[in-house]
Amino acid sequence: MAASALAGLVILVLGDSHMVQRDHLMIPLHDQLQAEGAVVHAYGMCGAQAADWVTKSTVSCGLAEYHEKGPPIFVGGASENSARPTWNVNELIQKHQPNLVLIEMGDTMAGYGSPDMPKPWIYQQVRMLTGQISAKRLPCVWVGPMWGHGGTSWHKDESRTREMSQLLSQSVAPCTYIDSTAMSKPGEWQTSDGYHLTPAYYAVWAKAITNAVVRWRTQTAQR
C-alpha cells in the first residue's frame, strides 16, 4: 500500500464513544489515515446519536478531538457526568473544508437490551446526518458497528449487531457503507466490557477501516 494512497484527501471523522478515550479508536484511526497521506480532523462524542451532529444537544460522558499533527484532546468522561454541547456537522464542514466525511456510528442507536430495534427512528436519525452532508455535495463513508458480546450491562449481542449493521447498509446512501462485522468473526476481537474493544483490537479495527477507505479511494478514482 503506497504511503500516499490518501494524498489530497481532507477527512472529517465523526464518531461515538469508541472515539472518546485515549486508548480507544480515535488515535489509531487518525494516525493510520494520516500515514496514508490524508489530512485528518477527528471528533468523538460519547453517547451521541446521528441527529446530535445536526441539532444542538448535549453529551455527558466525554468528548474528543484530534487535528492533523497536533495533540489529541480528551475532555470529560462518564465519571464527571457533566453536560457538554455537541458539535454541528455544518460548522465542522465549514471550518475544515473536507472532501470526505467519515462517520463511525451505530451502537448508540441500536437499542441494545430492548425487545425491538426502533428502525423508523434510526432511519430518520441517519437521514438527518447524511442529508446535511449530501447537501454540501461531499462524499461520505459510514462505518457500522463491530461485534461485541452479551452478558454485560451493555447488552450488546450478536443478533442486534447484525440487525443494526444490515439496517445501516440500507439507510446510509449516498454514503458508502463499511460493514465492520465483515472484518472479524463474532468473538474474535476482544472487548473490555462486551461493547468497547481492548486497545490492541481498536488498532486492528482502525487498520481495517483505513484499508477500506483506501479501497474506496481507489474505486472512486477509477470511475
Residue pairs with C-beta under 8 A, 6 or more apart in sequence:
1 36
1 211
1 214
3 35
3 36
3 37
4 36
4 37
5 36
5 37
5 214
5 217
5 218
6 33
6 36
6 37
6 38
6 213
6 214
6 217
7 37
7 38
8 37
8 99
9 37
9 38
9 39
9 99
9 100
9 217
10 38
10 39
10 40
10 41
10 96
10 97
10 98
10 99
10 100
11 33
11 38
11 39
11 40
11 41
11 98
11 100
11 101
11 102
11 213
12 41
12 42
12 43
12 92
12 93
12 96
12 98
12 100
12 101
12 102
13 19
13 29
13 30
13 33
13 40
13 41
13 42
13 43
13 101
13 102
13 103
13 104
14 43
14 44
14 53
14 89
14 92
14 101
14 102
14 103
14 104
14 105
15 25
15 26
15 42
15 43
15 44
15 45
15 103
15 104
15 105
16 44
16 45
16 46
16 47
16 48
16 104
16 105
16 106
16 107
16 108
17 24
17 44
17 46
17 47
17 61
17 62
17 107
17 108
17 196
18 24
18 25
18 44
18 104
18 107
18 196
18 197
18 202
19 25
19 26
19 29
19 42
19 43
19 44
19 45
19 64
19 104
20 26
20 44
20 45
20 46
20 61
20 62
20 63
20 64
20 74
20 77
21 62
21 64
21 74
21 77
21 196
22 72
22 74
23 199
23 202
24 196
24 197
24 199
24 202
25 44
25 104
25 197
25 202
25 205
25 206
26 42
26 44
26 64
26 66
26 72
27 66
27 72
28 202
28 203
28 206
28 207
29 42
29 104
29 205
29 206
29 209
29 210
30 40
30 42
30 66
30 72
31 206
32 206
32 207
32 209
32 210
33 40
33 102
33 210
33 213
34 40
34 68
34 69
36 210
36 213
36 214
38 100
39 68
40 66
40 67
40 68
41 65
41 66
41 67
41 68
41 92
41 96
41 98
42 64
42 65
42 66
42 67
43 63
43 64
43 65
43 87
43 92
44 62
44 63
44 64
44 65
45 52
45 53
45 59
45 62
45 63
45 86
45 87
46 59
46 60
46 61
46 62
46 63
46 77
46 78
47 59
47 60
47 61
47 108
48 57
48 59
48 86
48 105
48 108
49 105
49 108
49 109
49 125
50 103
50 105
50 109
50 125
50 126
50 128
50 129
51 57
51 124
51 125
51 128
51 129
52 59
52 86
53 86
53 87
53 88
53 89
53 129
53 132
54 88
54 89
54 90
54 128
54 129
54 132
55 128
56 85
56 86
56 88
57 85
57 86
58 83
58 84
58 85
58 86
59 83
59 84
59 86
60 76
60 78
60 81
60 82
60 83
60 84
61 76
61 77
61 78
61 81
62 74
62 75
62 76
62 77
62 78
62 80
63 74
63 75
63 76
63 84
64 72
64 73
64 74
64 75
65 72
65 73
66 72
66 73
75 84
76 82
76 84
89 101
89 129
89 132
89 133
90 132
90 136
93 101
93 133
93 136
93 138
98 138
99 138
99 139
100 138
100 139
100 140
100 141
100 213
101 133
101 138
101 139
101 140
101 141
102 140
102 141
102 143
102 209
102 213
103 129
103 140
103 141
103 142
103 143
103 172
103 175
104 143
104 209
105 142
105 143
106 143
106 144
106 145
106 164
106 165
106 168
107 145
107 156
107 164
107 195
109 118
109 121
109 122
109 125
109 164
110 117
110 122
110 145
110 156
110 160
110 161
110 163
110 164
111 117
111 118
111 160
112 154
112 155
112 156
112 157
112 160
112 195
113 154
113 155
117 160
117 163
117 164
117 167
119 167
122 164
122 167
122 171
123 167
123 171
126 168
126 171
126 172
127 171
130 140
130 142
130 172
130 173
130 174
130 175
133 140
133 175
134 140
134 174
139 174
139 175
139 176
139 220
140 172
140 174
140 175
140 176
141 175
141 176
141 177
141 178
141 212
141 213
141 216
142 168
142 172
142 175
142 176
142 177
142 178
143 178
143 180
143 209
143 212
144 164
144 165
144 168
144 169
144 177
144 178
144 179
144 180
144 181
145 161
145 164
145 165
145 180
145 181
146 161
146 180
146 181
146 183
146 184
146 189
146 197
146 205
147 158
147 161
147 180
147 181
147 184
147 185
147 186
147 187
147 188
147 189
148 154
148 156
148 157
148 161
148 191
148 194
148 195
149 156
149 157
149 158
149 186
149 187
149 191
149 194
150 156
150 157
150 158
150 194
151 194
152 193
152 194
152 195
153 193
153 194
154 193
154 194
154 195
156 194
156 195
158 186
161 181
162 181
165 179
165 180
165 181
168 177
169 177
169 179
176 216
178 209
178 212
178 213
180 205
180 208
180 209
183 205
183 208
184 204
189 197
189 201
189 204
189 205
190 197
190 198
190 200
190 201
191 197
191 198
191 201
192 198
197 205
